[in-house]
Structure formats: C-alpha cells, structure tokens
Amino acid sequence: MSQPPLSQQIKRMENEVGVPLLRRTTRHVALTAAGEAFLAEIRKSLFLYRFGQVFAGDSDHVPVAHGFVVMG
C-alpha cells in the first residue's frame, strides 16, 4: 500500500531540509526540535509574503524613504 499524498509531501520536505521534522508514533505525531524551528521560520516567511501582497495591491500605502546619503 502506498503512502497517502500528504505523507509523501512531508517525507519529500524532510529530505529537502535534511532533518526529520516530525516524530511519529502509532498514537500521535509531534514536531521535532528542528520541526519547531522550521515552522517558526516558515511562519515569518508567510507573514512577509502576505505583507508584500497587501502593499503590492495598494501602491498608495507603500512606505517610501526620502532623504540624502552623505559619504566621506
């Protein structure tokens, strides 16, 4: 019997990252320490992606810096 598509995707992601992200037993599944760290970084990335989508769709609210740069 083949693995369900979700299990295959998780295994593929673990192979790409190079560490186990989930600890599996017959009764439950939990994140490993690496999985917790990976999830935290992914959440940050998703927040920044969504933030970019909002500002890209509303160019009147894109923050723009004005000023001078003095060198030397």
N, CA, C, O and CB atoms as a CASP TS submission, in Angstrom:
PFRMAT TS
TARGET T0000
AUTHOR 0000-0000-0000
METHOD Language model
MODEL 1
PARENT N/A
ATOM      1  N   MET     1       0.841  -1.180   0.000  1.00  0.00           N
ATOM      2  CA  MET     1       0.000   0.000   0.000  1.00  0.00           C
ATOM      3  C   MET     1       0.888   1.246   0.000  1.00  0.00           C
ATOM      4  O   MET     1       1.830   1.337   0.787  1.00  0.00           O
ATOM      5  CB  MET     1      -0.958  -0.003   1.222  1.00  0.00           C
ATOM      6  N   SER     2       0.591   2.198  -0.876  1.00  0.00           N
ATOM      7  CA  SER     2       1.418   3.400  -0.978  1.00  0.00           C
ATOM      8  C   SER     2       1.023   4.433   0.080  1.00  0.00           C
ATOM      9  O   SER     2      -0.099   4.435   0.585  1.00  0.00           O
ATOM     10  CB  SER     2       1.299   4.010  -2.383  1.00  0.00           C
ATOM     11  N   GLN     3       1.983   5.313   0.402  1.00  0.00           N
ATOM     12  CA  GLN     3       1.719   6.371   1.373  1.00  0.00           C
ATOM     13  C   GLN     3       0.720   7.367   0.808  1.00  0.00           C
ATOM     14  O   GLN     3       0.716   7.621  -0.396  1.00  0.00           O
ATOM     15  CB  GLN     3       3.021   7.087   1.768  1.00  0.00           C
ATOM     16  N   PRO     4      -0.119   7.928   1.650  1.00  0.00           N
ATOM     17  CA  PRO     4      -1.018   8.975   1.181  1.00  0.00           C
ATOM     18  C   PRO     4      -0.210  10.183   0.688  1.00  0.00           C
ATOM     19  O   PRO     4       0.931  10.374   1.107  1.00  0.00           O
ATOM     20  CB  PRO     4      -1.995   9.397   2.306  1.00  0.00           C
ATOM     21  N   PRO     5      -0.787  10.981  -0.183  1.00  0.00           N
ATOM     22  CA  PRO     5      -0.065  12.137  -0.735  1.00  0.00           C
ATOM     23  C   PRO     5       0.513  13.082   0.324  1.00  0.00           C
ATOM     24  O   PRO     5       1.616  13.596   0.135  1.00  0.00           O
ATOM     25  CB  PRO     5      -0.984  12.914  -1.628  1.00  0.00           C
ATOM     26  N   LEU     6      -0.191  13.322   1.420  1.00  0.00           N
ATOM     27  CA  LEU     6       0.329  14.213   2.461  1.00  0.00           C
ATOM     28  C   LEU     6       1.601  13.645   3.076  1.00  0.00           C
ATOM     29  O   LEU     6       2.574  14.374   3.273  1.00  0.00           O
ATOM     30  CB  LEU     6      -0.727  14.442   3.552  1.00  0.00           C
ATOM     31  N   SER     7       1.603  12.365   3.377  1.00  0.00           N
ATOM     32  CA  SER     7       2.794  11.722   3.941  1.00  0.00           C
ATOM     33  C   SER     7       3.963  11.798   2.969  1.00  0.00           C
ATOM     34  O   SER     7       5.104  12.003   3.382  1.00  0.00           O
ATOM     35  CB  SER     7       2.500  10.257   4.295  1.00  0.00           C
ATOM     36  N   GLN     8       3.686  11.636   1.693  1.00  0.00           N
ATOM     37  CA  GLN     8       4.737  11.728   0.680  1.00  0.00           C
ATOM     38  C   GLN     8       5.318  13.137   0.632  1.00  0.00           C
ATOM     39  O   GLN     8       6.532  13.306   0.521  1.00  0.00           O
ATOM     40  CB  GLN     8       4.191  11.331  -0.701  1.00  0.00           C
ATOM     41  N   GLN     9       4.453  14.151   0.715  1.00  0.00           N
ATOM     42  CA  GLN     9       4.918  15.538   0.689  1.00  0.00           C
ATOM     43  C   GLN     9       5.777  15.844   1.914  1.00  0.00           C
ATOM     44  O   GLN     9       6.812  16.501   1.803  1.00  0.00           O
ATOM     45  CB  GLN     9       3.724  16.504   0.623  1.00  0.00           C
ATOM     46  N   ILE    10       5.347  15.369   3.074  1.00  0.00           N
ATOM     47  CA  ILE    10       6.113  15.598   4.300  1.00  0.00           C
ATOM     48  C   ILE    10       7.476  14.931   4.196  1.00  0.00           C
ATOM     49  O   ILE    10       8.488  15.538   4.545  1.00  0.00           O
ATOM     50  CB  ILE    10       5.348  15.068   5.531  1.00  0.00           C
ATOM     51  N   LYS    11       7.516  13.709   3.729  1.00  0.00           N
ATOM     52  CA  LYS    11       8.782  12.992   3.563  1.00  0.00           C
ATOM     53  C   LYS    11       9.692  13.725   2.578  1.00  0.00           C
ATOM     54  O   LYS    11      10.895  13.836   2.813  1.00  0.00           O
ATOM     55  CB  LYS    11       8.526  11.550   3.082  1.00  0.00           C
ATOM     56  N   ARG    12       9.134  14.218   1.490  1.00  0.00           N
ATOM     57  CA  ARG    12       9.908  14.966   0.494  1.00  0.00           C
ATOM     58  C   ARG    12      10.498  16.234   1.128  1.00  0.00           C
ATOM     59  O   ARG    12      11.659  16.568   0.893  1.00  0.00           O
ATOM     60  CB  ARG    12       9.018  15.333  -0.729  1.00  0.00           C
ATOM     61  N   MET    13       9.686  16.936   1.934  1.00  0.00           N
ATOM     62  CA  MET    13      10.159  18.146   2.590  1.00  0.00           C
ATOM     63  C   MET    13      11.276  17.820   3.586  1.00  0.00           C
ATOM     64  O   MET    13      12.269  18.544   3.658  1.00  0.00           O
ATOM     65  CB  MET    13       8.997  18.856   3.302  1.00  0.00           C
ATOM     66  N   GLU    14      11.122  16.752   4.344  1.00  0.00           N
ATOM     67  CA  GLU    14      12.168  16.341   5.278  1.00  0.00           C
ATOM     68  C   GLU    14      13.457  16.001   4.534  1.00  0.00           C
ATOM     69  O   GLU    14      14.548  16.317   5.009  1.00  0.00           O
ATOM     70  CB  GLU    14      11.701  15.137   6.109  1.00  0.00           C
ATOM     71  N   ASN    15      13.341  15.369   3.389  1.00  0.00           N
ATOM     72  CA  ASN    15      14.528  15.053   2.589  1.00  0.00           C
ATOM     73  C   ASN    15      15.199  16.320   2.083  1.00  0.00           C
ATOM     74  O   ASN    15      16.427  16.407   2.078  1.00  0.00           O
ATOM     75  CB  ASN    15      14.155  14.152   1.408  1.00  0.00           C
ATOM     76  N   GLU    16      14.410  17.307   1.655  1.00  0.00           N
ATOM     77  CA  GLU    16      14.971  18.571   1.167  1.00  0.00           C
ATOM     78  C   GLU    16      15.664  19.337   2.287  1.00  0.00           C
ATOM     79  O   GLU    16      16.744  19.891   2.086  1.00  0.00           O
ATOM     80  CB  GLU    16      13.872  19.438   0.543  1.00  0.00           C
ATOM     81  N   VAL    17      15.048  19.369   3.463  1.00  0.00           N
ATOM     82  CA  VAL    17      15.612  20.088   4.603  1.00  0.00           C
ATOM     83  C   VAL    17      16.803  19.323   5.180  1.00  0.00           C
ATOM     84  O   VAL    17      17.751  19.930   5.679  1.00  0.00           O
ATOM     85  CB  VAL    17      14.538  20.309   5.688  1.00  0.00           C
ATOM     86  N   GLY    18      16.752  18.004   5.112  1.00  0.00           N
ATOM     87  CA  GLY    18      17.861  17.178   5.575  1.00  0.00           C
ATOM     88  C   GLY    18      17.754  16.697   7.010  1.00  0.00           C
ATOM     89  O   GLY    18      18.685  16.086   7.534  1.00  0.00           O
ATOM     90  N   VAL    19      16.620  16.970   7.648  1.00  0.00           N
ATOM     91  CA  VAL    19      16.398  16.512   9.026  1.00  0.00           C
ATOM     92  C   VAL    19      14.940  16.097   9.190  1.00  0.00           C
ATOM     93  O   VAL    19      14.075  16.580   8.460  1.00  0.00           O
ATOM     94  CB  VAL    19      16.771  17.625  10.056  1.00  0.00           C
ATOM     95  N   PRO    20      14.658  15.208  10.140  1.00  0.00           N
ATOM     96  CA  PRO    20      13.258  14.873  10.413  1.00  0.00           C
ATOM     97  C   PRO    20      12.539  16.074  11.034  1.00  0.00           C
ATOM     98  O   PRO    20      13.058  16.704  11.956  1.00  0.00           O
ATOM     99  CB  PRO    20      13.165  13.642  11.352  1.00  0.00           C
ATOM    100  N   LEU    21      11.366  16.382  10.536  1.00  0.00           N
ATOM    101  CA  LEU    21      10.566  17.487  11.060  1.00  0.00           C
ATOM    102  C   LEU    21       9.473  16.998  11.996  1.00  0.00           C
ATOM    103  O   LEU    21       8.985  17.748  12.841  1.00  0.00           O
ATOM    104  CB  LEU    21       9.950  18.278   9.920  1.00  0.00           C
ATOM    105  N   LEU    22       9.092  15.736  11.842  1.00  0.00           N
ATOM    106  CA  LEU    22       8.028  15.158  12.655  1.00  0.00           C
ATOM    107  C   LEU    22       8.508  13.901  13.358  1.00  0.00           C
ATOM    108  O   LEU    22       9.301  13.135  12.811  1.00  0.00           O
ATOM    109  CB  LEU    22       6.805  14.845  11.795  1.00  0.00           C
ATOM    110  N   ARG    23       8.023  13.695  14.571  1.00  0.00           N
ATOM    111  CA  ARG    23       8.260  12.471  15.333  1.00  0.00           C
ATOM    112  C   ARG    23       6.950  11.699  15.301  1.00  0.00           C
ATOM    113  O   ARG    23       5.929  12.177  15.797  1.00  0.00           O
ATOM    114  CB  ARG    23       8.739  12.771  16.824  1.00  0.00           C
ATOM    115  N   ARG    24       6.978  10.522  14.725  1.00  0.00           N
ATOM    116  CA  ARG    24       5.759   9.738  14.541  1.00  0.00           C
ATOM    117  C   ARG    24       5.769   8.511  15.443  1.00  0.00           C
ATOM    118  O   ARG    24       6.779   7.817  15.561  1.00  0.00           O
ATOM    119  CB  ARG    24       5.607   9.316  13.072  1.00  0.00           C
ATOM    120  N   THR    25       4.634   8.258  16.073  1.00  0.00           N
ATOM    121  CA  THR    25       4.427   7.005  16.797  1.00  0.00           C
ATOM    122  C   THR    25       3.116   6.423  16.284  1.00  0.00           C
ATOM    123  O   THR    25       2.451   7.019  15.436  1.00  0.00           O
ATOM    124  CB  THR    25       4.399   7.224  18.373  1.00  0.00           C
ATOM    125  N   THR    26       2.756   5.278  16.794  1.00  0.00           N
ATOM    126  CA  THR    26       1.487   4.682  16.361  1.00  0.00           C
ATOM    127  C   THR    26       0.294   5.473  16.884  1.00  0.00           C
ATOM    128  O   THR    26      -0.813   5.342  16.361  1.00  0.00           O
ATOM    129  CB  THR    26       1.393   3.229  16.833  1.00  0.00           C
ATOM    130  N   ARG    27       0.510   6.295  17.913  1.00  0.00           N
ATOM    131  CA  ARG    27      -0.600   7.034  18.520  1.00  0.00           C
ATOM    132  C   ARG    27      -0.657   8.515  18.171  1.00  0.00           C
ATOM    133  O   ARG    27      -1.739   9.102  18.171  1.00  0.00           O
ATOM    134  CB  ARG    27      -0.525   6.899  19.987  1.00  0.00           C
ATOM    135  N   HIS    28       0.484   9.131  17.873  1.00  0.00           N
ATOM    136  CA  HIS    28       0.450  10.561  17.578  1.00  0.00           C
ATOM    137  C   HIS    28       1.640  10.996  16.729  1.00  0.00           C
ATOM    138  O   HIS    28       2.574  10.235  16.475  1.00  0.00           O
ATOM    139  CB  HIS    28       0.420  11.359  18.869  1.00  0.00           C
ATOM    140  N   VAL    29       1.561  12.258  16.302  1.00  0.00           N
ATOM    141  CA  VAL    29       2.626  12.892  15.524  1.00  0.00           C
ATOM    142  C   VAL    29       2.944  14.214  16.213  1.00  0.00           C
ATOM    143  O   VAL    29       2.035  14.953  16.589  1.00  0.00           O
ATOM    144  CB  VAL    29       2.205  13.108  14.007  1.00  0.00           C
ATOM    145  N   ALA    30       4.231  14.513  16.378  1.00  0.00           N
ATOM    146  CA  ALA    30       4.648  15.764  17.007  1.00  0.00           C
ATOM    147  C   ALA    30       5.838  16.332  16.245  1.00  0.00           C
ATOM    148  O   ALA    30       6.577  15.597  15.590  1.00  0.00           O
ATOM    149  CB  ALA    30       5.007  15.545  18.506  1.00  0.00           C
ATOM    150  N   LEU    31       6.014  17.635  16.334  1.00  0.00           N
ATOM    151  CA  LEU    31       7.164  18.273  15.708  1.00  0.00           C
ATOM    152  C   LEU    31       8.436  17.947  16.481  1.00  0.00           C
ATOM    153  O   LEU    31       8.423  17.887  17.711  1.00  0.00           O
ATOM    154  CB  LEU    31       6.960  19.794  15.625  1.00  0.00           C
ATOM    155  N   THR    32       9.524  17.739  15.765  1.00  0.00           N
ATOM    156  CA  THR    32      10.837  17.621  16.389  1.00  0.00           C
ATOM    157  C   THR    32      11.319  19.038  16.708  1.00  0.00           C
ATOM    158  O   THR    32      10.660  20.009  16.338  1.00  0.00           O
ATOM    159  CB  THR    32      11.861  16.856  15.454  1.00  0.00           C
ATOM    160  N   ALA    33      12.450  19.165  17.384  1.00  0.00           N
ATOM    161  CA  ALA    33      13.022  20.493  17.646  1.00  0.00           C
ATOM    162  C   ALA    33      13.304  21.205  16.323  1.00  0.00           C
ATOM    163  O   ALA    33      13.056  22.403  16.188  1.00  0.00           O
ATOM    164  CB  ALA    33      14.328  20.379  18.491  1.00  0.00           C
ATOM    165  N   ALA    34      13.822  20.459  15.355  1.00  0.00           N
ATOM    166  CA  ALA    34      14.074  21.041  14.032  1.00  0.00           C
ATOM    167  C   ALA    34      12.761  21.444  13.366  1.00  0.00           C
ATOM    168  O   ALA    34      12.698  22.468  12.685  1.00  0.00           O
ATOM    169  CB  ALA    34      14.843  20.044  13.137  1.00  0.00           C
ATOM    170  N   GLY    35      11.724  20.651  13.556  1.00  0.00           N
ATOM    171  CA  GLY    35      10.412  20.969  13.005  1.00  0.00           C
ATOM    172  C   GLY    35       9.841  22.238  13.600  1.00  0.00           C
ATOM    173  O   GLY    35       9.234  23.040  12.890  1.00  0.00           O
ATOM    174  N   GLU    36      10.031  22.433  14.912  1.00  0.00           N
ATOM    175  CA  GLU    36       9.575  23.660  15.581  1.00  0.00           C
ATOM    176  C   GLU    36      10.297  24.873  15.008  1.00  0.00           C
ATOM    177  O   GLU    36       9.671  25.890  14.709  1.00  0.00           O
ATOM    178  CB  GLU    36       9.809  23.573  17.111  1.00  0.00           C
ATOM    179  N   ALA    37      11.615  24.765  14.854  1.00  0.00           N
ATOM    180  CA  ALA    37      12.401  25.874  14.311  1.00  0.00           C
ATOM    181  C   ALA    37      12.009  26.165  12.868  1.00  0.00           C
ATOM    182  O   ALA    37      11.878  27.325  12.478  1.00  0.00           O
ATOM    183  CB  ALA    37      13.899  25.563  14.398  1.00  0.00           C
ATOM    184  N   PHE    38      11.825  25.119  12.082  1.00  0.00           N
ATOM    185  CA  PHE    38      11.432  25.273  10.679  1.00  0.00           C
ATOM    186  C   PHE    38      10.071  25.958  10.582  1.00  0.00           C
ATOM    187  O   PHE    38       9.887  26.860   9.766  1.00  0.00           O
ATOM    188  CB  PHE    38      11.394  23.900   9.968  1.00  0.00           C
ATOM    189  N   LEU    39       9.121  25.534  11.410  1.00  0.00           N
ATOM    190  CA  LEU    39       7.785  26.123  11.410  1.00  0.00           C
ATOM    191  C   LEU    39       7.836  27.608  11.759  1.00  0.00           C
ATOM    192  O   LEU    39       7.142  28.414  11.139  1.00  0.00           O
ATOM    193  CB  LEU    39       6.879  25.383  12.395  1.00  0.00           C
ATOM    194  N   ALA    40       8.649  27.972  12.743  1.00  0.00           N
ATOM    195  CA  ALA    40       8.774  29.380  13.127  1.00  0.00           C
ATOM    196  C   ALA    40       9.276  30.223  11.958  1.00  0.00           C
ATOM    197  O   ALA    40       8.769  31.319  11.720  1.00  0.00           O
ATOM    198  CB  ALA    40       9.722  29.526  14.327  1.00  0.00           C
ATOM    199  N   GLU    41      10.266  29.717  11.231  1.00  0.00           N
ATOM    200  CA  GLU    41      10.806  30.463  10.089  1.00  0.00           C
ATOM    201  C   GLU    41       9.806  30.529   8.938  1.00  0.00           C
ATOM    202  O   GLU    41       9.699  31.555   8.266  1.00  0.00           O
ATOM    203  CB  GLU    41      12.110  29.823   9.607  1.00  0.00           C
ATOM    204  N   ILE    42       9.083  29.451   8.712  1.00  0.00           N
ATOM    205  CA  ILE    42       8.071  29.435   7.651  1.00  0.00           C
ATOM    206  C   ILE    42       6.967  30.434   7.962  1.00  0.00           C
ATOM    207  O   ILE    42       6.481  31.122   7.064  1.00  0.00           O
ATOM    208  CB  ILE    42       7.479  28.022   7.480  1.00  0.00           C
ATOM    209  N   ARG    43       6.567  30.519   9.230  1.00  0.00           N
ATOM    210  CA  ARG    43       5.529  31.490   9.616  1.00  0.00           C
ATOM    211  C   ARG    43       5.990  32.915   9.343  1.00  0.00           C
ATOM    212  O   ARG    43       5.210  33.738   8.866  1.00  0.00           O
ATOM    213  CB  ARG    43       5.163  31.331  11.105  1.00  0.00           C
ATOM    214  N   LYS    44       7.263  33.215   9.646  1.00  0.00           N
ATOM    215  CA  LYS    44       7.803  34.546   9.357  1.00  0.00           C
ATOM    216  C   LYS    44       7.764  34.818   7.857  1.00  0.00           C
ATOM    217  O   LYS    44       7.365  35.897   7.420  1.00  0.00           O
ATOM    218  CB  LYS    44       9.249  34.676   9.889  1.00  0.00           C
ATOM    219  N   SER    45       8.180  33.832   7.083  1.00  0.00           N
ATOM    220  CA  SER    45       8.197  33.989   5.626  1.00  0.00           C
ATOM    221  C   SER    45       6.799  34.221   5.074  1.00  0.00           C
ATOM    222  O   SER    45       6.610  35.069   4.202  1.00  0.00           O
ATOM    223  CB  SER    45       8.815  32.761   4.968  1.00  0.00           C
ATOM    224  N   LEU    46       5.821  33.478   5.572  1.00  0.00           N
ATOM    225  CA  LEU    46       4.441  33.660   5.115  1.00  0.00           C
ATOM    226  C   LEU    46       3.910  35.034   5.483  1.00  0.00           C
ATOM    227  O   LEU    46       3.198  35.657   4.694  1.00  0.00           O
ATOM    228  CB  LEU    46       3.540  32.583   5.706  1.00  0.00           C
ATOM    229  N   PHE    47       4.251  35.517   6.683  1.00  0.00           N
ATOM    230  CA  PHE    47       3.826  36.851   7.090  1.00  0.00           C
ATOM    231  C   PHE    47       4.390  37.897   6.133  1.00  0.00           C
ATOM    232  O   PHE    47       3.662  38.775   5.670  1.00  0.00           O
ATOM    233  CB  PHE    47       4.272  37.147   8.535  1.00  0.00           C
ATOM    234  N   LEU    48       5.685  37.804   5.839  1.00  0.00           N
ATOM    235  CA  LEU    48       6.307  38.768   4.934  1.00  0.00           C
ATOM    236  C   LEU    48       5.730  38.680   3.528  1.00  0.00           C
ATOM    237  O   LEU    48       5.559  39.702   2.864  1.00  0.00           O
ATOM    238  CB  LEU    48       7.809  38.550   4.886  1.00  0.00           C
ATOM    239  N   TYR    49       5.430  37.482   3.075  1.00  0.00           N
ATOM    240  CA  TYR    49       4.821  37.296   1.758  1.00  0.00           C
ATOM    241  C   TYR    49       3.455  37.977   1.707  1.00  0.00           C
ATOM    242  O   TYR    49       3.151  38.699   0.757  1.00  0.00           O
ATOM    243  CB  TYR    49       4.685  35.792   1.427  1.00  0.00           C
ATOM    244  N   ARG    50       2.635  37.745   2.731  1.00  0.00           N
ATOM    245  CA  ARG    50       1.299  38.359   2.769  1.00  0.00           C
ATOM    246  C   ARG    50       1.394  39.871   2.901  1.00  0.00           C
ATOM    247  O   ARG    50       0.608  40.598   2.293  1.00  0.00           O
ATOM    248  CB  ARG    50       0.476  37.786   3.931  1.00  0.00           C
ATOM    249  N   PHE    51       2.342  40.347   3.685  1.00  0.00           N
ATOM    250  CA  PHE    51       2.582  41.776   3.833  1.00  0.00           C
ATOM    251  C   PHE    51       2.918  42.386   2.471  1.00  0.00           C
ATOM    252  O   PHE    51       2.408  43.448   2.117  1.00  0.00           O
ATOM    253  CB  PHE    51       3.724  42.039   4.849  1.00  0.00           C
ATOM    254  N   GLY    52       3.771  41.714   1.721  1.00  0.00           N
ATOM    255  CA  GLY    52       4.126  42.176   0.379  1.00  0.00           C
ATOM    256  C   GLY    52       2.941  42.185  -0.560  1.00  0.00           C
ATOM    257  O   GLY    52       2.806  43.095  -1.378  1.00  0.00           O
ATOM    258  N   GLN    53       2.082  41.187  -0.458  1.00  0.00           N
ATOM    259  CA  GLN    53       0.884  41.144  -1.297  1.00  0.00           C
ATOM    260  C   GLN    53      -0.019  42.338  -1.022  1.00  0.00           C
ATOM    261  O   GLN    53      -0.550  42.946  -1.951  1.00  0.00           O
ATOM    262  CB  GLN    53       0.116  39.842  -1.065  1.00  0.00           C
ATOM    263  N   VAL    54      -0.192  42.670   0.245  1.00  0.00           N
ATOM    264  CA  VAL    54      -1.053  43.798   0.611  1.00  0.00           C
ATOM    265  C   VAL    54      -0.505  45.086   0.023  1.00  0.00           C
ATOM    266  O   VAL    54      -1.248  45.851  -0.592  1.00  0.00           O
ATOM    267  CB  VAL    54      -1.177  43.920   2.144  1.00  0.00           C
ATOM    268  N   PHE    55       0.785  45.335   0.205  1.00  0.00           N
ATOM    269  CA  PHE    55       1.360  46.576  -0.293  1.00  0.00           C
ATOM    270  C   PHE    55       1.474  46.608  -1.808  1.00  0.00           C
ATOM    271  O   PHE    55       1.359  47.676  -2.409  1.00  0.00           O
ATOM    272  CB  PHE    55       2.712  46.788   0.314  1.00  0.00           C
ATOM    273  N   ALA    56       1.692  45.483  -2.425  1.00  0.00           N
ATOM    274  CA  ALA    56       1.760  45.450  -3.889  1.00  0.00           C
ATOM    275  C   ALA    56       0.403  45.782  -4.490  1.00  0.00           C
ATOM    276  O   ALA    56       0.329  46.383  -5.561  1.00  0.00           O
ATOM    277  CB  ALA    56       2.238  44.071  -4.382  1.00  0.00           C
ATOM    278  N   GLY    57      -0.665  45.397  -3.811  1.00  0.00           N
ATOM    279  CA  GLY    57      -2.005  45.677  -4.305  1.00  0.00           C
ATOM    280  C   GLY    57      -2.477  47.075  -3.999  1.00  0.00           C
ATOM    281  O   GLY    57      -3.484  47.514  -4.555  1.00  0.00           O
ATOM    282  N   ASP    58      -1.775  47.802  -3.121  1.00  0.00           N
ATOM    283  CA  ASP    58      -2.190  49.142  -2.724  1.00  0.00           C
ATOM    284  C   ASP    58      -0.957  50.034  -2.707  1.00  0.00           C
ATOM    285  O   ASP    58      -0.407  50.319  -1.643  1.00  0.00           O
ATOM    286  CB  ASP    58      -2.898  49.132  -1.329  1.00  0.00           C
ATOM    287  N   SER    59      -0.522  50.475  -3.884  1.00  0.00           N
ATOM    288  CA  SER    59       0.729  51.214  -4.005  1.00  0.00           C
ATOM    289  C   SER    59       0.698  52.572  -3.315  1.00  0.00           C
ATOM    290  O   SER    59       1.756  53.167  -3.107  1.00  0.00           O
ATOM    291  CB  SER    59       1.064  51.401  -5.450  1.00  0.00           C
ATOM    292  N   ASP    60      -0.484  53.085  -2.952  1.00  0.00           N
ATOM    293  CA  ASP    60      -0.558  54.358  -2.239  1.00  0.00           C
ATOM    294  C   ASP    60      -0.026  54.237  -0.816  1.00  0.00           C
ATOM    295  O   ASP    60       0.315  55.243  -0.194  1.00  0.00           O
ATOM    296  CB  ASP    60      -1.993  54.864  -2.213  1.00  0.00           C
ATOM    297  N   HIS    61       0.048  53.012  -0.297  1.00  0.00           N
ATOM    298  CA  HIS    61       0.492  52.821   1.077  1.00  0.00           C
ATOM    299  C   HIS    61       1.861  52.158   1.186  1.00  0.00           C
ATOM    300  O   HIS    61       2.254  51.725   2.269  1.00  0.00           O
ATOM    301  CB  HIS    61      -0.514  52.003   1.817  1.00  0.00           C
ATOM    302  N   VAL    62       2.575  52.077   0.096  1.00  0.00           N
ATOM    303  CA  VAL    62       3.916  51.505   0.149  1.00  0.00           C
ATOM    304  C   VAL    62       4.843  52.535   0.783  1.00  0.00           C
ATOM    305  O   VAL    62       4.940  53.661   0.296  1.00  0.00           O
ATOM    306  CB  VAL    62       4.421  51.090  -1.277  1.00  0.00           C
ATOM    307  N   PRO    63       5.525  52.162   1.866  1.00  0.00           N
ATOM    308  CA  PRO    63       6.417  53.135   2.503  1.00  0.00           C
ATOM    309  C   PRO    63       7.600  53.461   1.601  1.00  0.00           C
ATOM    310  O   PRO    63       8.236  52.570   1.037  1.00  0.00           O
ATOM    311  CB  PRO    63       6.916  52.604   3.854  1.00  0.00           C
ATOM    312  N   VAL    64       7.880  54.742   1.477  1.00  0.00           N
ATOM    313  CA  VAL    64       8.988  55.200   0.640  1.00  0.00           C
ATOM    314  C   VAL    64       9.876  56.085   1.500  1.00  0.00           C
ATOM    315  O   VAL    64       9.384  56.975   2.195  1.00  0.00           O
ATOM    316  CB  VAL    64       8.476  55.970  -0.634  1.00  0.00           C
ATOM    317  N   ALA    65      11.167  55.848   1.456  1.00  0.00           N
ATOM    318  CA  ALA    65      12.106  56.667   2.218  1.00  0.00           C
ATOM    319  C   ALA    65      12.584  57.822   1.355  1.00  0.00           C
ATOM    320  O   ALA    65      12.861  57.651   0.168  1.00  0.00           O
ATOM    321  CB  ALA    65      13.307  55.822   2.713  1.00  0.00           C
ATOM    322  N   HIS    66      12.677  58.992   1.955  1.00  0.00           N
ATOM    323  CA  HIS    66      13.194  60.176   1.273  1.00  0.00           C
ATOM    324  C   HIS    66      14.327  60.732   2.123  1.00  0.00           C
ATOM    325  O   HIS    66      14.265  60.691   3.351  1.00  0.00           O
ATOM    326  CB  HIS    66      12.068  61.253   1.040  1.00  0.00           C
ATOM    327  N   GLY    67      15.353  61.247   1.474  1.00  0.00           N
ATOM    328  CA  GLY    67      16.443  61.842   2.233  1.00  0.00           C
ATOM    329  C   GLY    67      17.718  61.874   1.424  1.00  0.00           C
ATOM    330  O   GLY    67      17.711  61.676   0.209  1.00  0.00           O
ATOM    331  N   PHE    68      18.824  62.128   2.124  1.00  0.00           N
ATOM    332  CA  PHE    68      20.123  62.233   1.492  1.00  0.00           C
ATOM    333  C   PHE    68      21.073  61.221   2.111  1.00  0.00           C
ATOM    334  O   PHE    68      20.933  60.838   3.273  1.00  0.00           O
ATOM    335  CB  PHE    68      20.683  63.658   1.621  1.00  0.00           C
ATOM    336  N   VAL    69      22.027  60.806   1.322  1.00  0.00           N
ATOM    337  CA  VAL    69      23.092  59.944   1.812  1.00  0.00           C
ATOM    338  C   VAL    69      24.389  60.706   1.629  1.00  0.00           C
ATOM    339  O   VAL    69      24.710  61.137   0.521  1.00  0.00           O
ATOM    340  CB  VAL    69      23.121  58.557   1.065  1.00  0.00           C
ATOM    341  N   VAL    70      25.136  60.873   2.708  1.00  0.00           N
ATOM    342  CA  VAL    70      26.411  61.578   2.652  1.00  0.00           C
ATOM    343  C   VAL    70      27.507  60.555   2.872  1.00  0.00           C
ATOM    344  O   VAL    70      27.490  59.805   3.847  1.00  0.00           O
ATOM    345  CB  VAL    70      26.485  62.730   3.711  1.00  0.00           C
ATOM    346  N   MET    71      28.467  60.535   1.948  1.00  0.00           N
ATOM    347  CA  MET    71      29.575  59.590   2.058  1.00  0.00           C
ATOM    348  C   MET    71      30.878  60.367   2.148  1.00  0.00           C
ATOM    349  O   MET    71      31.102  61.303   1.381  1.00  0.00           O
ATOM    350  CB  MET    71      29.600  58.609   0.852  1.00  0.00           C
ATOM    351  N   GLY    72      31.730  59.985   3.075  1.00  0.00           N
ATOM    352  CA  GLY    72      33.057  60.576   3.193  1.00  0.00           C
ATOM    353  C   GLY    72      33.097  61.806   3.960  1.00  0.00           C
ATOM    354  O   GLY    72      34.164  62.395   4.127  1.00  0.00           O
TER
END
